[in-house]
């Protein structure tokens, strides 16, 4: 009797993020314009101090942030779309019900930032520092995180679809109760991952696969001796 070969299950390619559409000649904006209920389009915040502010229902689109400082700022129910962010300081930012859409974030700092119940769609993070950042209960769709420091980042209860982690440091990251659809980890550092059951459905390539195995063994109560 000829054995029946199991057919490979076809998976469609991960969808790439759409690119932002940014006005090539944005208008320089002042910090005072970043206030409650503001609608800002095609503006440039260059080196602008926006730290420590608390704003609600801001719409910022087709704009550039270059060296802007939003550390310690609080955003509530804001929509940020079609942005190019370079060397921006988002450290310790608190974002509630805030969306980041069709944007790129490069060489920026998101250390300790909180994005609670947020939405990230068509976003690329590259060369950023996001250690201890929290993405709890957030939804990430068509997102690339490339060469991002995500040590001790928190993705608990997050929903990830068509997301790629590439050459990221995820040491100590938490994924408990996360939901994943078409998620890939490529050449990432994945030591001491918490909530490994939340990675169900993800694909891991490179050395992170072995490191993740150690985390799986630890959570299963298996002692590995050399």
Secondary structure, DSSP 8 states (H G I E B T S, - for coil): -----------------------TT-EE--GGGS-TT-EEESEEEES-B-TT-EEES-EEEEEEEES-B-TT-EEES-EEEEEEEES-B-TT-EEES-EEEEEEEES-B-TT-EEET-EEEEEEEES-B-TT-B-TT-EEEEEEEES-B-TT-B-TT-EEEEEEEES-B-TT-B-TT-EEEEEEEES-B-TT-B-GGGGTT-EEESTHHHHHHHHHHHHTT-----
